[in-house]
Amino acid sequence: MSKLIYTAITSLDGYVADERGNFDWAAPDEEVHAFVNDRERPIGTYLLGRRMYDVMKFWETAQTENEPAVFLDYARIWQSADKIVYSRSLDRVTTARTRLEKAFDADAVRRLKAQARADLSVGGPHLAAEALRAGLVDELHLFLTPHVIGRGNAALPDDVRLRLDLVDERRFASGVVYVAYRLSLDG
């Protein structure tokens, strides 16, 4: 069975965006970007909420000329993966290898995990919260940036309690710290 991984770049106090939706403070440098690419390379399917899809579809047609190699690498990773977008308000998707679902269906995601040949990633804190509540997420991969935002869009829901086991960690020159946790079986 494939794993469902929730990856987020967050402020030290746990936000993916500030109260105005700004996340420019979270842009990874080349060292972090290369590491993110290596973590994302095995992903076969991205599960995305509407807002995360709107941000990530940039990679479908990103102008990679004069950009660092890690930029082009990530664009290729994004383009080669399947995507499922969950949105009640979106009428259609505009990226290749993408399908639209009107509602998140935990049972359908369970079946997808059981049948998938590659790991899946859930993107966006609201969709990830649904997957966490449904017990679908196997691992959390968090990139903690050296910023305190104070308030905004929280990376993790405040109504879920989880026991986690640390499985990986790395510190970067920029001050970013990567931590990966597996959901503990002894909850």
C-alpha positions as CSV (number, residue, x, y, z in Angstrom):
1,M,0.0,0.0,0.0
2,S,1.2,3.5,-0.8
3,K,1.7,6.2,1.8
4,L,-0.2,9.5,2.0
5,I,2.3,12.2,2.9
6,Y,1.4,15.7,4.1
7,T,4.2,18.2,3.3
8,A,4.1,21.8,4.4
9,I,6.5,24.7,4.6
10,T,5.6,26.5,7.7
11,S,6.6,29.3,10.0
12,L,8.2,28.3,13.3
13,D,4.8,29.0,14.9
14,G,3.0,26.7,12.5
15,Y,1.5,28.8,9.7
16,V,1.7,28.2,6.0
17,A,0.6,31.8,5.2
18,D,0.1,35.0,7.2
19,E,-3.3,36.5,7.9
20,R,-3.3,38.2,4.4
21,G,-2.5,34.9,2.7
22,N,1.1,36.0,2.1
23,F,3.7,33.2,2.0
24,D,6.7,34.9,0.3
25,W,8.7,34.3,3.5
26,A,8.5,30.5,2.8
27,A,10.2,30.5,-0.5
28,P,13.0,27.9,-0.3
29,D,16.6,28.6,-1.3
30,E,18.3,26.3,-3.7
31,E,19.6,23.9,-1.0
32,V,16.1,23.5,0.5
33,H,14.5,23.4,-3.0
34,A,16.8,20.5,-4.1
35,F,15.9,18.6,-0.9
36,V,12.2,19.2,-1.4
37,N,12.6,17.9,-5.0
38,D,14.2,14.7,-3.8
39,R,11.3,14.2,-1.3
40,E,8.7,14.9,-4.0
41,R,10.2,12.9,-6.8
42,P,8.6,9.5,-5.7
43,I,5.1,11.1,-5.5
44,G,2.7,9.7,-8.1
45,T,-0.4,11.6,-7.2
46,Y,-1.0,15.0,-5.6
47,L,-4.3,15.6,-3.7
48,L,-4.9,19.3,-3.7
49,G,-7.5,21.7,-2.4
50,R,-8.6,24.6,-4.6
51,R,-6.3,27.2,-3.2
52,M,-3.3,25.0,-3.2
53,Y,-4.1,24.0,-6.8
54,D,-4.3,27.7,-7.8
55,V,-0.8,28.2,-6.3
56,M,0.8,25.0,-7.7
57,K,-0.5,25.1,-11.2
58,F,2.2,27.7,-11.8
59,W,4.5,24.8,-12.3
60,E,2.6,23.6,-15.3
61,T,3.8,26.4,-17.5
62,A,6.6,27.9,-15.4
63,Q,9.2,29.8,-17.4
64,T,12.4,28.0,-16.4
65,E,14.8,30.0,-18.6
66,N,17.4,31.7,-16.5
67,E,16.2,29.9,-13.4
68,P,18.3,27.6,-11.2
69,A,18.3,23.9,-12.1
70,V,16.2,23.0,-9.1
71,F,13.4,25.1,-10.5
72,L,13.3,23.2,-13.7
73,D,13.6,19.9,-11.8
74,Y,10.6,20.7,-9.7
75,A,8.6,21.8,-12.8
76,R,9.3,18.4,-14.3
77,I,8.3,16.6,-11.1
78,W,5.0,18.5,-10.9
79,Q,4.2,17.9,-14.6
80,S,4.9,14.2,-14.4
81,A,2.6,13.5,-11.5
82,D,-1.2,12.9,-11.5
83,K,-3.3,15.5,-9.6
84,I,-6.7,15.4,-8.0
85,V,-8.3,18.7,-7.2
86,Y,-11.1,18.9,-4.6
87,S,-13.3,21.9,-5.1
88,R,-17.0,22.7,-5.1
89,S,-16.4,26.1,-6.7
90,L,-14.0,25.2,-9.6
91,D,-15.7,24.3,-12.9
92,R,-12.7,22.8,-14.6
93,V,-9.0,22.2,-14.2
94,T,-6.4,23.7,-16.6
95,T,-3.4,21.4,-16.1
96,A,-2.5,18.1,-17.6
97,R,-2.9,14.8,-15.7
98,T,-5.5,16.5,-13.5
99,R,-9.0,15.6,-12.5
100,L,-11.6,17.5,-10.5
101,E,-13.6,16.0,-7.7
102,K,-16.4,18.1,-6.0
103,A,-15.9,16.6,-2.6
104,F,-13.2,14.8,-0.6
105,D,-14.2,11.1,-0.2
106,A,-12.1,9.3,2.4
107,D,-13.1,5.9,1.2
108,A,-12.1,6.8,-2.4
109,V,-8.7,7.9,-1.1
110,R,-8.3,4.7,0.9
111,R,-8.9,2.8,-2.3
112,L,-6.5,5.0,-4.2
113,K,-3.8,4.4,-1.6
114,A,-4.4,0.6,-1.8
115,Q,-4.1,0.6,-5.6
116,A,-1.4,3.2,-6.2
117,R,2.1,2.2,-7.3
118,A,3.6,5.3,-5.9
119,D,3.1,7.4,-2.8
120,L,0.5,10.2,-2.7
121,S,0.8,13.7,-1.3
122,V,-1.9,15.8,0.2
123,G,-1.3,19.6,-0.3
124,G,-2.9,22.4,1.6
125,P,-3.8,22.6,5.2
126,H,-7.6,22.4,4.9
127,L,-7.5,19.3,2.7
128,A,-4.8,17.8,4.9
129,A,-7.0,18.4,7.9
130,E,-9.7,16.3,6.3
131,A,-7.3,13.5,5.5
132,L,-5.8,13.6,9.1
133,R,-9.3,13.5,10.6
134,A,-10.1,10.5,8.4
135,G,-6.9,8.7,9.5
136,L,-5.5,8.6,6.0
137,V,-2.2,10.5,6.5
138,D,0.8,8.2,7.1
139,E,3.6,10.8,7.4
140,L,4.0,14.5,8.0
141,H,7.0,16.3,6.3
142,L,7.4,19.8,7.7
143,F,9.9,22.4,6.7
144,L,10.1,24.9,9.6
145,T,11.3,28.3,8.5
146,P,13.0,30.8,10.8
147,H,10.0,33.1,10.8
148,V,7.3,33.8,13.4
149,I,4.1,35.0,11.7
150,G,1.8,35.4,14.7
151,R,-1.4,34.3,13.0
152,G,-2.6,33.2,9.7
153,N,-3.5,29.9,8.0
154,A,-2.4,27.1,10.3
155,A,-0.5,24.1,8.9
156,L,-2.2,21.7,11.2
157,P,-5.8,21.5,12.5
158,D,-6.4,22.3,16.1
159,D,-9.0,19.6,16.6
160,V,-6.8,16.5,15.8
161,R,-4.6,14.7,18.3
162,L,-1.8,12.5,17.0
163,R,1.1,10.5,18.3
164,L,4.1,10.8,16.0
165,D,7.4,9.1,15.6
166,L,10.3,11.1,14.3
167,V,11.8,9.3,11.2
168,D,14.0,12.0,9.6
169,E,15.4,15.4,10.2
170,R,17.8,17.9,8.6
171,R,19.1,21.3,9.3
172,F,19.9,23.8,6.4
173,A,22.3,26.7,6.2
174,S,19.3,29.1,5.8
175,G,17.9,28.1,9.2
176,V,15.2,25.9,7.8
177,V,14.7,22.6,9.7
178,Y,13.1,19.6,8.0
179,V,11.3,17.1,10.3
180,A,9.5,14.0,9.1
181,Y,7.1,12.1,11.3
182,R,5.3,8.8,10.9
183,L,2.0,8.5,12.6
184,S,2.5,6.2,15.5
185,L,0.6,2.9,15.6
186,D,0.4,3.0,19.4
187,G,-1.6,6.3,19.0
